[in-house]
Amino acid sequence: MEYVKEELPHFKIFETIIRKNVAIPESQSAQQDIFTYNDKCHGAEDYMNLSKEILNVKEESLTQA
């Protein structure tokens, strides 16, 4: 990750890391999104945090424009 940050400084690298989680492939097999399948698992928490981080970046870019 540090290599990517150093070699590609012009790319936005998000801080949120999606951890390996058994519930994610299970939700896919059940044909459900992770939030419907198990909204308390690490995968759901990680994807929610990533969504919030993306929205914060978008909001920041709008206020700077």
Predicted model as a PDB file, atoms N, CA, C, CB and O in Angstrom, pLDDT in the B-factor column:
MODEL        1                                                                  
ATOM      1  N   MET A   1       0.824  -1.184   0.000  1.00 82.00           N  
ATOM      2  CA  MET A   1       0.000   0.000   0.000  1.00 82.00           C  
ATOM      3  C   MET A   1       0.876   1.259   0.000  1.00 82.00           C  
ATOM      4  CB  MET A   1      -0.942  -0.008   1.209  1.00 82.00           C  
ATOM      5  O   MET A   1       0.590   2.234  -0.695  1.00 82.00           O  
ATOM      6  N   GLU A   2       1.935   1.214   0.786  1.00 86.00           N  
ATOM      7  CA  GLU A   2       2.841   2.368   0.818  1.00 86.00           C  
ATOM      8  C   GLU A   2       3.494   2.590  -0.544  1.00 86.00           C  
ATOM      9  CB  GLU A   2       3.924   2.173   1.896  1.00 86.00           C  
ATOM     10  O   GLU A   2       3.688   3.731  -0.963  1.00 86.00           O  
ATOM     11  N   TYR A   3       3.827   1.521  -1.223  1.00 89.00           N  
ATOM     12  CA  TYR A   3       4.425   1.619  -2.555  1.00 89.00           C  
ATOM     13  C   TYR A   3       3.471   2.340  -3.506  1.00 89.00           C  
ATOM     14  CB  TYR A   3       4.775   0.214  -3.102  1.00 89.00           C  
ATOM     15  O   TYR A   3       3.885   3.234  -4.245  1.00 89.00           O  
ATOM     16  N   VAL A   4       2.214   1.955  -3.487  1.00 87.00           N  
ATOM     17  CA  VAL A   4       1.220   2.584  -4.362  1.00 87.00           C  
ATOM     18  C   VAL A   4       1.101   4.065  -4.033  1.00 87.00           C  
ATOM     19  CB  VAL A   4      -0.155   1.890  -4.223  1.00 87.00           C  
ATOM     20  O   VAL A   4       1.063   4.898  -4.938  1.00 87.00           O  
ATOM     21  N   LYS A   5       1.043   4.402  -2.748  1.00 85.00           N  
ATOM     22  CA  LYS A   5       0.929   5.804  -2.346  1.00 85.00           C  
ATOM     23  C   LYS A   5       2.142   6.620  -2.804  1.00 85.00           C  
ATOM     24  CB  LYS A   5       0.773   5.907  -0.825  1.00 85.00           C  
ATOM     25  O   LYS A   5       2.006   7.773  -3.213  1.00 85.00           O  
ATOM     26  N   GLU A   6       3.317   6.014  -2.732  1.00 90.00           N  
ATOM     27  CA  GLU A   6       4.533   6.719  -3.135  1.00 90.00           C  
ATOM     28  C   GLU A   6       4.650   6.847  -4.653  1.00 90.00           C  
ATOM     29  CB  GLU A   6       5.754   6.001  -2.586  1.00 90.00           C  
ATOM     30  O   GLU A   6       5.031   7.898  -5.167  1.00 90.00           O  
ATOM     31  N   GLU A   7       4.322   5.780  -5.358  1.00 92.00           N  
ATOM     32  CA  GLU A   7       4.503   5.762  -6.808  1.00 92.00           C  
ATOM     33  C   GLU A   7       3.373   6.439  -7.572  1.00 92.00           C  
ATOM     34  CB  GLU A   7       4.636   4.350  -7.278  1.00 92.00           C  
ATOM     35  O   GLU A   7       3.564   6.867  -8.710  1.00 92.00           O  
ATOM     36  N   LEU A   8       2.221   6.537  -6.968  1.00 90.00           N  
ATOM     37  CA  LEU A   8       1.060   7.144  -7.638  1.00 90.00           C  
ATOM     38  C   LEU A   8       0.450   8.230  -6.762  1.00 90.00           C  
ATOM     39  CB  LEU A   8      -0.003   6.070  -7.974  1.00 90.00           C  
ATOM     40  O   LEU A   8      -0.704   8.112  -6.349  1.00 90.00           O  
ATOM     41  N   PRO A   9       1.208   9.287  -6.472  1.00 87.00           N  
ATOM     42  CA  PRO A   9       0.713  10.304  -5.534  1.00 87.00           C  
ATOM     43  C   PRO A   9      -0.495  11.084  -6.042  1.00 87.00           C  
ATOM     44  CB  PRO A   9       1.813  11.266  -5.219  1.00 87.00           C  
ATOM     45  O   PRO A   9      -1.214  11.685  -5.243  1.00 87.00           O  
ATOM     46  N   HIS A  10      -0.733  11.087  -7.350  1.00 88.00           N  
ATOM     47  CA  HIS A  10      -1.862  11.830  -7.904  1.00 88.00           C  
ATOM     48  C   HIS A  10      -3.178  11.048  -7.827  1.00 88.00           C  
ATOM     49  CB  HIS A  10      -1.572  12.199  -9.344  1.00 88.00           C  
ATOM     50  O   HIS A  10      -4.239  11.598  -8.121  1.00 88.00           O  
ATOM     51  N   PHE A  11      -3.119   9.783  -7.438  1.00 87.00           N  
ATOM     52  CA  PHE A  11      -4.333   8.979  -7.270  1.00 87.00           C  
ATOM     53  C   PHE A  11      -4.852   9.104  -5.852  1.00 87.00           C  
ATOM     54  CB  PHE A  11      -4.065   7.504  -7.611  1.00 87.00           C  
ATOM     55  O   PHE A  11      -4.073   9.143  -4.900  1.00 87.00           O  
ATOM     56  N   LYS A  12      -6.164   9.165  -5.711  1.00 84.00           N  
ATOM     57  CA  LYS A  12      -6.780   9.173  -4.382  1.00 84.00           C  
ATOM     58  C   LYS A  12      -6.790   7.738  -3.864  1.00 84.00           C  
ATOM     59  CB  LYS A  12      -8.238   9.775  -4.423  1.00 84.00           C  
ATOM     60  O   LYS A  12      -7.395   6.856  -4.474  1.00 84.00           O  
ATOM     61  N   ILE A  13      -6.125   7.510  -2.745  1.00 88.00           N  
ATOM     62  CA  ILE A  13      -6.112   6.209  -2.098  1.00 88.00           C  
ATOM     63  C   ILE A  13      -6.941   6.333  -0.829  1.00 88.00           C  
ATOM     64  CB  ILE A  13      -4.647   5.725  -1.789  1.00 88.00           C  
ATOM     65  O   ILE A  13      -6.621   7.128   0.055  1.00 88.00           O  
ATOM     66  N   PHE A  14      -7.987   5.561  -0.745  1.00 91.00           N  
ATOM     67  CA  PHE A  14      -8.857   5.628   0.420  1.00 91.00           C  
ATOM     68  C   PHE A  14      -8.210   4.938   1.611  1.00 91.00           C  
ATOM     69  CB  PHE A  14     -10.217   4.997   0.113  1.00 91.00           C  
ATOM     70  O   PHE A  14      -7.406   4.020   1.450  1.00 91.00           O  
ATOM     71  N   GLU A  15      -8.564   5.381   2.788  1.00 92.00           N  
ATOM     72  CA  GLU A  15      -8.019   4.828   4.025  1.00 92.00           C  
ATOM     73  C   GLU A  15      -8.714   3.517   4.421  1.00 92.00           C  
ATOM     74  CB  GLU A  15      -8.150   5.849   5.155  1.00 92.00           C  
ATOM     75  O   GLU A  15      -8.098   2.646   5.034  1.00 92.00           O  
ATOM     76  N   THR A  16      -9.980   3.387   4.073  1.00 96.00           N  
ATOM     77  CA  THR A  16     -10.749   2.211   4.464  1.00 96.00           C  
ATOM     78  C   THR A  16     -10.208   0.961   3.779  1.00 96.00           C  
ATOM     79  CB  THR A  16     -12.232   2.402   4.126  1.00 96.00           C  
ATOM     80  O   THR A  16      -9.945   0.958   2.576  1.00 96.00           O  
ATOM     81  N   ILE A  17     -10.052  -0.078   4.552  1.00 94.00           N  
ATOM     82  CA  ILE A  17      -9.610  -1.374   4.032  1.00 94.00           C  
ATOM     83  C   ILE A  17     -10.758  -2.361   4.202  1.00 94.00           C  
ATOM     84  CB  ILE A  17      -8.310  -1.881   4.764  1.00 94.00           C  
ATOM     85  O   ILE A  17     -11.329  -2.470   5.288  1.00 94.00           O  
ATOM     86  N   ILE A  18     -11.096  -3.074   3.144  1.00 95.00           N  
ATOM     87  CA  ILE A  18     -12.139  -4.095   3.203  1.00 95.00           C  
ATOM     88  C   ILE A  18     -11.458  -5.393   3.645  1.00 95.00           C  
ATOM     89  CB  ILE A  18     -12.880  -4.266   1.803  1.00 95.00           C  
ATOM     90  O   ILE A  18     -10.672  -5.986   2.907  1.00 95.00           O  
ATOM     91  N   ARG A  19     -11.778  -5.808   4.849  1.00 95.00           N  
ATOM     92  CA  ARG A  19     -11.170  -7.023   5.399  1.00 95.00           C  
ATOM     93  C   ARG A  19     -11.794  -8.267   4.770  1.00 95.00           C  
ATOM     94  CB  ARG A  19     -11.332  -7.063   6.934  1.00 95.00           C  
ATOM     95  O   ARG A  19     -12.943  -8.252   4.328  1.00 95.00           O  
ATOM     96  N   LYS A  20     -11.010  -9.341   4.740  1.00 94.00           N  
ATOM     97  CA  LYS A  20     -11.555 -10.622   4.288  1.00 94.00           C  
ATOM     98  C   LYS A  20     -12.672 -11.011   5.243  1.00 94.00           C  
ATOM     99  CB  LYS A  20     -10.446 -11.736   4.225  1.00 94.00           C  
ATOM    100  O   LYS A  20     -12.558 -10.863   6.460  1.00 94.00           O  
ATOM    101  N   ASN A  21     -13.759 -11.516   4.657  1.00 94.00           N  
ATOM    102  CA  ASN A  21     -14.921 -11.802   5.469  1.00 94.00           C  
ATOM    103  C   ASN A  21     -15.744 -12.892   4.798  1.00 94.00           C  
ATOM    104  CB  ASN A  21     -15.765 -10.532   5.693  1.00 94.00           C  
ATOM    105  O   ASN A  21     -16.090 -12.762   3.624  1.00 94.00           O  
ATOM    106  N   VAL A  22     -16.057 -13.943   5.505  1.00 97.00           N  
ATOM    107  CA  VAL A  22     -16.811 -15.075   4.965  1.00 97.00           C  
ATOM    108  C   VAL A  22     -18.221 -14.653   4.539  1.00 97.00           C  
ATOM    109  CB  VAL A  22     -16.890 -16.203   6.002  1.00 97.00           C  
ATOM    110  O   VAL A  22     -18.787 -15.223   3.606  1.00 97.00           O  
ATOM    111  N   ALA A  23     -18.777 -13.668   5.217  1.00 97.00           N  
ATOM    112  CA  ALA A  23     -20.158 -13.260   4.934  1.00 97.00           C  
ATOM    113  C   ALA A  23     -20.306 -12.659   3.538  1.00 97.00           C  
ATOM    114  CB  ALA A  23     -20.630 -12.255   5.976  1.00 97.00           C  
ATOM    115  O   ALA A  23     -21.392 -12.717   2.962  1.00 97.00           O  
ATOM    116  N   ILE A  24     -19.253 -12.092   2.990  1.00 96.00           N  
ATOM    117  CA  ILE A  24     -19.377 -11.471   1.666  1.00 96.00           C  
ATOM    118  C   ILE A  24     -19.666 -12.510   0.585  1.00 96.00           C  
ATOM    119  CB  ILE A  24     -18.098 -10.700   1.318  1.00 96.00           C  
ATOM    120  O   ILE A  24     -20.654 -12.354  -0.132  1.00 96.00           O  
ATOM    121  N   PRO A  25     -18.861 -13.563   0.427  1.00 97.00           N  
ATOM    122  CA  PRO A  25     -19.238 -14.570  -0.581  1.00 97.00           C  
ATOM    123  C   PRO A  25     -20.530 -15.306  -0.226  1.00 97.00           C  
ATOM    124  CB  PRO A  25     -18.111 -15.582  -0.750  1.00 97.00           C  
ATOM    125  O   PRO A  25     -21.267 -15.727  -1.117  1.00 97.00           O  
ATOM    126  N   GLU A  26     -20.809 -15.463   1.069  1.00 98.00           N  
ATOM    127  CA  GLU A  26     -22.080 -16.084   1.458  1.00 98.00           C  
ATOM    128  C   GLU A  26     -23.258 -15.238   0.994  1.00 98.00           C  
ATOM    129  CB  GLU A  26     -22.141 -16.284   2.984  1.00 98.00           C  
ATOM    130  O   GLU A  26     -24.260 -15.770   0.515  1.00 98.00           O  
ATOM    131  N   SER A  27     -23.139 -13.921   1.134  1.00 97.00           N  
ATOM    132  CA  SER A  27     -24.240 -13.042   0.699  1.00 97.00           C  
ATOM    133  C   SER A  27     -24.412 -13.116  -0.815  1.00 97.00           C  
ATOM    134  CB  SER A  27     -23.978 -11.576   1.134  1.00 97.00           C  
ATOM    135  O   SER A  27     -25.535 -13.059  -1.316  1.00 97.00           O  
ATOM    136  N   GLN A  28     -23.311 -13.242  -1.540  1.00 97.00           N  
ATOM    137  CA  GLN A  28     -23.394 -13.375  -2.994  1.00 97.00           C  
ATOM    138  C   GLN A  28     -24.095 -14.666  -3.372  1.00 97.00           C  
ATOM    139  CB  GLN A  28     -21.999 -13.328  -3.623  1.00 97.00           C  
ATOM    140  O   GLN A  28     -24.919 -14.682  -4.287  1.00 97.00           O  
ATOM    141  N   SER A  29     -23.774 -15.751  -2.677  1.00 98.00           N  
ATOM    142  CA  SER A  29     -24.433 -17.039  -2.942  1.00 98.00           C  
ATOM    143  C   SER A  29     -25.919 -16.972  -2.630  1.00 98.00           C  
ATOM    144  CB  SER A  29     -23.779 -18.157  -2.120  1.00 98.00           C  
ATOM    145  O   SER A  29     -26.737 -17.596  -3.306  1.00 98.00           O  
ATOM    146  N   ALA A  30     -26.258 -16.208  -1.600  1.00 98.00           N  
ATOM    147  CA  ALA A  30     -27.657 -16.041  -1.213  1.00 98.00           C  
ATOM    148  C   ALA A  30     -28.364 -14.992  -2.076  1.00 98.00           C  
ATOM    149  CB  ALA A  30     -27.751 -15.650   0.259  1.00 98.00           C  
ATOM    150  O   ALA A  30     -29.558 -14.744  -1.904  1.00 98.00           O  
ATOM    151  N   GLN A  31     -27.628 -14.382  -3.000  1.00 98.00           N  
ATOM    152  CA  GLN A  31     -28.143 -13.333  -3.883  1.00 98.00           C  
ATOM    153  C   GLN A  31     -28.728 -12.171  -3.090  1.00 98.00           C  
ATOM    154  CB  GLN A  31     -29.201 -13.906  -4.822  1.00 98.00           C  
ATOM    155  O   GLN A  31     -29.804 -11.657  -3.394  1.00 98.00           O  
ATOM    156  N   GLN A  32     -27.984 -11.778  -2.067  1.00 98.00           N  
ATOM    157  CA  GLN A  32     -28.368 -10.628  -1.243  1.00 98.00           C  
ATOM    158  C   GLN A  32     -27.163  -9.710  -1.101  1.00 98.00           C  
ATOM    159  CB  GLN A  32     -28.892 -11.081   0.161  1.00 98.00           C  
ATOM    160  O   GLN A  32     -26.015 -10.154  -1.134  1.00 98.00           O  
ATOM    161  N   ASP A  33     -27.445  -8.429  -0.942  1.00 97.00           N  
ATOM    162  CA  ASP A  33     -26.330  -7.537  -0.642  1.00 97.00           C  
ATOM    163  C   ASP A  33     -25.874  -7.802   0.795  1.00 97.00           C  
ATOM    164  CB  ASP A  33     -26.736  -6.032  -0.840  1.00 97.00           C  
ATOM    165  O   ASP A  33     -26.612  -8.378   1.595  1.00 97.00           O  
ATOM    166  N   ILE A  34     -24.670  -7.380   1.104  1.00 97.00           N  
ATOM    167  CA  ILE A  34     -24.086  -7.693   2.400  1.00 97.00           C  
ATOM    168  C   ILE A  34     -24.868  -7.053   3.549  1.00 97.00           C  
ATOM    169  CB  ILE A  34     -22.638  -7.234   2.440  1.00 97.00           C  
ATOM    170  O   ILE A  34     -24.882  -7.586   4.658  1.00 97.00           O  
ATOM    171  N   PHE A  35     -25.510  -5.930   3.296  1.00 97.00           N  
ATOM    172  CA  PHE A  35     -26.252  -5.240   4.356  1.00 97.00           C  
ATOM    173  C   PHE A  35     -27.550  -5.973   4.696  1.00 97.00           C  
ATOM    174  CB  PHE A  35     -26.560  -3.797   3.937  1.00 97.00           C  
ATOM    175  O   PHE A  35     -27.987  -5.971   5.847  1.00 97.00           O  
ATOM    176  N   THR A  36     -28.155  -6.591   3.701  1.00 97.00           N  
ATOM    177  CA  THR A  36     -29.354  -7.393   3.948  1.00 97.00           C  
ATOM    178  C   THR A  36     -28.968  -8.723   4.582  1.00 97.00           C  
ATOM    179  CB  THR A  36     -30.140  -7.628   2.636  1.00 97.00           C  
ATOM    180  O   THR A  36     -29.633  -9.203   5.500  1.00 97.00           O  
ATOM    181  N   TYR A  37     -27.889  -9.311   4.081  1.00 98.00           N  
ATOM    182  CA  TYR A  37     -27.465 -10.619   4.560  1.00 98.00           C  
ATOM    183  C   TYR A  37     -27.001 -10.579   6.011  1.00 98.00           C  
ATOM    184  CB  TYR A  37     -26.360 -11.155   3.684  1.00 98.00           C  
ATOM    185  O   TYR A  37     -27.441 -11.386   6.829  1.00 98.00           O  
ATOM    186  N   ASN A  38     -26.113  -9.643   6.327  1.00 98.00           N  
ATOM    187  CA  ASN A  38     -25.594  -9.543   7.698  1.00 98.00           C  
ATOM    188  C   ASN A  38     -24.990  -8.159   7.891  1.00 98.00           C  
ATOM    189  CB  ASN A  38     -24.531 -10.658   7.988  1.00 98.00           C  
ATOM    190  O   ASN A  38     -23.802  -7.950   7.643  1.00 98.00           O  
ATOM    191  N   ASP A  39     -25.806  -7.230   8.331  1.00 97.00           N  
ATOM    192  CA  ASP A  39     -25.335  -5.849   8.450  1.00 97.00           C  
ATOM    193  C   ASP A  39     -24.407  -5.609   9.639  1.00 97.00           C  
ATOM    194  CB  ASP A  39     -26.510  -4.933   8.555  1.00 97.00           C  
ATOM    195  O   ASP A  39     -23.913  -4.497   9.823  1.00 97.00           O  
ATOM    196  N   LYS A  40     -24.167  -6.635  10.441  1.00 97.00           N  
ATOM    197  CA  LYS A  40     -23.280  -6.501  11.607  1.00 97.00           C  
ATOM    198  C   LYS A  40     -21.881  -7.084  11.363  1.00 97.00           C  
ATOM    199  CB  LYS A  40     -23.910  -7.186  12.811  1.00 97.00           C  
ATOM    200  O   LYS A  40     -21.009  -6.956  12.223  1.00 97.00           O  
ATOM    201  N   CYS A  41     -21.656  -7.714  10.219  1.00 97.00           N  
ATOM    202  CA  CYS A  41     -20.364  -8.353   9.962  1.00 97.00           C  
ATOM    203  C   CYS A  41     -19.316  -7.302   9.588  1.00 97.00           C  
ATOM    204  CB  CYS A  41     -20.494  -9.409   8.836  1.00 97.00           C  
ATOM    205  O   CYS A  41     -19.647  -6.160   9.270  1.00 97.00           O  
ATOM    206  N   HIS A  42     -18.051  -7.713   9.633  1.00 97.00           N  
ATOM    207  CA  HIS A  42     -16.956  -6.798   9.300  1.00 97.00           C  
ATOM    208  C   HIS A  42     -17.074  -6.275   7.870  1.00 97.00           C  
ATOM    209  CB  HIS A  42     -15.609  -7.495   9.487  1.00 97.00           C  
ATOM    210  O   HIS A  42     -16.794  -5.105   7.608  1.00 97.00           O  
ATOM    211  N   GLY A  43     -17.483  -7.131   6.958  1.00 96.00           N  
ATOM    212  CA  GLY A  43     -17.607  -6.714   5.562  1.00 96.00           C  
ATOM    213  C   GLY A  43     -18.602  -5.579   5.388  1.00 96.00           C  
ATOM    214  O   GLY A  43     -18.328  -4.612   4.677  1.00 96.00           O  
ATOM    215  N   ALA A  44     -19.752  -5.693   6.032  1.00 98.00           N  
ATOM    216  CA  ALA A  44     -20.767  -4.633   5.944  1.00 98.00           C  
ATOM    217  C   ALA A  44     -20.245  -3.343   6.568  1.00 98.00           C  
ATOM    218  CB  ALA A  44     -22.076  -5.071   6.642  1.00 98.00           C  
ATOM    219  O   ALA A  44     -20.437  -2.258   6.019  1.00 98.00           O  
ATOM    220  N   GLU A  45     -19.591  -3.467   7.711  1.00 98.00           N  
ATOM    221  CA  GLU A  45     -19.024  -2.285   8.368  1.00 98.00           C  
ATOM    222  C   GLU A  45     -17.975  -1.621   7.477  1.00 98.00           C  
ATOM    223  CB  GLU A  45     -18.400  -2.669   9.727  1.00 98.00           C  
ATOM    224  O   GLU A  45     -17.944  -0.397   7.348  1.00 98.00           O  
ATOM    225  N   ASP A  46     -17.122  -2.431   6.867  1.00 98.00           N  
ATOM    226  CA  ASP A  46     -16.065  -1.884   6.016  1.00 98.00           C  
ATOM    227  C   ASP A  46     -16.636  -1.183   4.791  1.00 98.00           C  
ATOM    228  CB  ASP A  46     -15.112  -2.989   5.580  1.00 98.00           C  
ATOM    229  O   ASP A  46     -16.198  -0.087   4.442  1.00 98.00           O  
ATOM    230  N   TYR A  47     -17.609  -1.807   4.138  1.00 97.00           N  
ATOM    231  CA  TYR A  47     -18.210  -1.180   2.961  1.00 97.00           C  
ATOM    232  C   TYR A  47     -18.979   0.086   3.336  1.00 97.00           C  
ATOM    233  CB  TYR A  47     -19.142  -2.166   2.252  1.00 97.00           C  
ATOM    234  O   TYR A  47     -19.002   1.040   2.559  1.00 97.00           O  
ATOM    235  N   MET A  48     -19.602   0.111   4.504  1.00 97.00           N  
ATOM    236  CA  MET A  48     -20.285   1.322   4.950  1.00 97.00           C  
ATOM    237  C   MET A  48     -19.272   2.434   5.208  1.00 97.00           C  
ATOM    238  CB  MET A  48     -21.112   1.042   6.221  1.00 97.00           C  
ATOM    239  O   MET A  48     -19.498   3.586   4.836  1.00 97.00           O  
ATOM    240  N   ASN A  49     -18.149   2.083   5.849  1.00 97.00           N  
ATOM    241  CA  ASN A  49     -17.106   3.083   6.089  1.00 97.00           C  
ATOM    242  C   ASN A  49     -16.517   3.617   4.785  1.00 97.00           C  
ATOM    243  CB  ASN A  49     -15.996   2.488   6.949  1.00 97.00           C  
ATOM    244  O   ASN A  49     -16.236   4.810   4.671  1.00 97.00           O  
ATOM    245  N   LEU A  50     -16.331   2.738   3.806  1.00 97.00           N  
ATOM    246  CA  LEU A  50     -15.827   3.180   2.507  1.00 97.00           C  
ATOM    247  C   LEU A  50     -16.830   4.127   1.847  1.00 97.00           C  
ATOM    248  CB  LEU A  50     -15.546   1.966   1.589  1.00 97.00           C  
ATOM    249  O   LEU A  50     -16.439   5.144   1.275  1.00 97.00           O  
ATOM    250  N   SER A  51     -18.102   3.801   1.925  1.00 96.00           N  
ATOM    251  CA  SER A  51     -19.135   4.671   1.349  1.00 96.00           C  
ATOM    252  C   SER A  51     -19.102   6.053   1.991  1.00 96.00           C  
ATOM    253  CB  SER A  51     -20.529   4.043   1.525  1.00 96.00           C  
ATOM    254  O   SER A  51     -19.201   7.068   1.300  1.00 96.00           O  
ATOM    255  N   LYS A  52     -18.962   6.088   3.303  1.00 96.00           N  
ATOM    256  CA  LYS A  52     -18.887   7.374   4.007  1.00 96.00           C  
ATOM    257  C   LYS A  52     -17.643   8.149   3.597  1.00 96.00           C  
ATOM    258  CB  LYS A  52     -18.890   7.156   5.527  1.00 96.00           C  
ATOM    259  O   LYS A  52     -17.690   9.367   3.425  1.00 96.00           O  
ATOM    260  N   GLU A  53     -16.537   7.441   3.441  1.00 96.00           N  
ATOM    261  CA  GLU A  53     -15.297   8.098   3.031  1.00 96.00           C  
ATOM    262  C   GLU A  53     -15.437   8.690   1.629  1.00 96.00           C  
ATOM    263  CB  GLU A  53     -14.122   7.105   3.075  1.00 96.00           C  
ATOM    264  O   GLU A  53     -14.985   9.808   1.383  1.00 96.00           O  
ATOM    265  N   ILE A  54     -16.054   7.956   0.717  1.00 94.00           N  
ATOM    266  CA  ILE A  54     -16.274   8.452  -0.647  1.00 94.00           C  
ATOM    267  C   ILE A  54     -17.160   9.684  -0.618  1.00 94.00           C  
ATOM    268  CB  ILE A  54     -16.907   7.358  -1.536  1.00 94.00           C  
ATOM    269  O   ILE A  54     -16.880  10.664  -1.308  1.00 94.00           O  
ATOM    270  N   LEU A  55     -18.217   9.648   0.164  1.00 94.00           N  
ATOM    271  CA  LEU A  55     -19.109  10.802   0.253  1.00 94.00           C  
ATOM    272  C   LEU A  55     -18.401  12.013   0.834  1.00 94.00           C  
ATOM    273  CB  LEU A  55     -20.327  10.464   1.095  1.00 94.00           C  
ATOM    274  O   LEU A  55     -18.647  13.136   0.395  1.00 94.00           O  
ATOM    275  N   ASN A  56     -17.528  11.812   1.812  1.00 92.00           N  
ATOM    276  CA  ASN A  56     -16.759  12.919   2.379  1.00 92.00           C  
ATOM    277  C   ASN A  56     -15.841  13.551   1.342  1.00 92.00           C  
ATOM    278  CB  ASN A  56     -15.939  12.439   3.572  1.00 92.00           C  
ATOM    279  O   ASN A  56     -15.720  14.774   1.276  1.00 92.00           O  
ATOM    280  N   VAL A  57     -15.197  12.717   0.532  1.00 87.00           N  
ATOM    281  CA  VAL A  57     -14.312  13.227  -0.515  1.00 87.00           C  
ATOM    282  C   VAL A  57     -15.122  14.025  -1.524  1.00 87.00           C  
ATOM    283  CB  VAL A  57     -13.560  12.071  -1.216  1.00 87.00           C  
ATOM    284  O   VAL A  57     -14.699  15.097  -1.957  1.00 87.00           O  
ATOM    285  N   LYS A  58     -16.278  13.508  -1.897  1.00 81.00           N  
ATOM    286  CA  LYS A  58     -17.137  14.202  -2.856  1.00 81.00           C  
ATOM    287  C   LYS A  58     -17.603  15.535  -2.286  1.00 81.00           C  
ATOM    288  CB  LYS A  58     -18.348  13.330  -3.230  1.00 81.00           C  
ATOM    289  O   LYS A  58     -17.597  16.547  -2.986  1.00 81.00           O  
ATOM    290  N   GLU A  59     -18.007  15.540  -1.020  1.00 81.00           N  
ATOM    291  CA  GLU A  59     -18.468  16.762  -0.373  1.00 81.00           C  
ATOM    292  C   GLU A  59     -17.343  17.794  -0.305  1.00 81.00           C  
ATOM    293  CB  GLU A  59     -18.996  16.455   1.036  1.00 81.00           C  
ATOM    294  O   GLU A  59     -17.569  18.980  -0.547  1.00 81.00           O  
ATOM    295  N   GLU A  60     -16.133  17.342   0.024  1.00 79.00           N  
ATOM    296  CA  GLU A  60     -14.981  18.236   0.084  1.00 79.00           C  
ATOM    297  C   GLU A  60     -14.686  18.853  -1.286  1.00 79.00           C  
ATOM    298  CB  GLU A  60     -13.750  17.480   0.597  1.00 79.00           C  
ATOM    299  O   GLU A  60     -14.370  20.039  -1.381  1.00 79.00           O  
ATOM    300  N   SER A  61     -14.790  18.049  -2.341  1.00 79.00           N  
ATOM    301  CA  SER A  61     -14.505  18.566  -3.668  1.00 79.00           C  
ATOM    302  C   SER A  61     -15.566  19.573  -4.108  1.00 79.00           C  
ATOM    303  CB  SER A  61     -14.415  17.422  -4.671  1.00 79.00           C  
ATOM    304  O   SER A  61     -15.260  20.508  -4.849  1.00 79.00           O  
ATOM    305  N   LEU A  62     -16.795  19.393  -3.664  1.00 78.00           N  
ATOM    306  CA  LEU A  62     -17.852  20.350  -4.008  1.00 78.00           C  
ATOM    307  C   LEU A  62     -17.672  21.674  -3.282  1.00 78.00           C  
ATOM    308  CB  LEU A  62     -19.219  19.767  -3.680  1.00 78.00           C  
ATOM    309  O   LEU A  62     -17.938  22.735  -3.847  1.00 78.00           O  
ATOM    310  N   THR A  63     -17.220  21.618  -2.028  1.00 83.00           N  
ATOM    311  CA  THR A  63     -17.045  22.858  -1.274  1.00 83.00           C  
ATOM    312  C   THR A  63     -15.801  23.624  -1.736  1.00 83.00           C  
ATOM    313  CB  THR A  63     -16.947  22.555   0.224  1.00 83.00           C  
ATOM    314  O   THR A  63     -15.707  24.835  -1.534  1.00 83.00           O  
ATOM    315  N   GLN A  64     -14.849  22.919  -2.356  1.00 77.00           N  
ATOM    316  CA  GLN A  64     -13.644  23.590  -2.854  1.00 77.00           C  
ATOM    317  C   GLN A  64     -13.851  24.177  -4.236  1.00 77.00           C  
ATOM    318  CB  GLN A  64     -12.478  22.624  -2.883  1.00 77.00           C  
ATOM    319  O   GLN A  64     -13.060  25.009  -4.680  1.00 77.00           O  
ATOM    320  N   ALA A  65     -14.895  23.758  -4.918  1.00 63.00           N  
ATOM    321  CA  ALA A  65     -15.139  24.221  -6.303  1.00 63.00           C  
ATOM    322  C   ALA A  65     -15.675  25.622  -6.348  1.00 63.00           C  
ATOM    323  CB  ALA A  65     -16.107  23.299  -7.011  1.00 63.00           C  
ATOM    324  O   ALA A  65     -15.929  26.151  -7.430  1.00 63.00           O  
TER     325      ALA A  65                                                      
ENDMDL                                                                          
END                                                                             
